[in-house]
């Protein structure tokens, strides 16, 4: 099996999954109460956008050590996102099914292997 040469961050599967996570978070937060627009909605969206953004920025720098550092920043954003989802669930903004679907993707992106 021939592996595809990675030419840019767009070729990274983890980056593409991060983009999918962002889209899911945007769809989810459309359902939040309007008064959360500058609260949890904004926080969740920023944390989600931070994940693929940091993966892209780290990759484009071209050095493994810098890329690794940006991956750690993306991991931090994933933890922030999970915390905010827990809070959203506690407040009744997210159903158990919604939470589970997003958390599974969140944890898959953050897995270490």
Secondary structure, DSSP 4 states (H G I P E B T S, - for coil): -PPPP--SGGG-HHHHHHHHHHHHHHHHHTTS-GGGTTTHHHHHHHHHHHHHHHHHHHHHT--HHHHHHHHHHHHHHHHHHHHHHHHHHHTTSS-HHHHHHHHHHHHHHH---
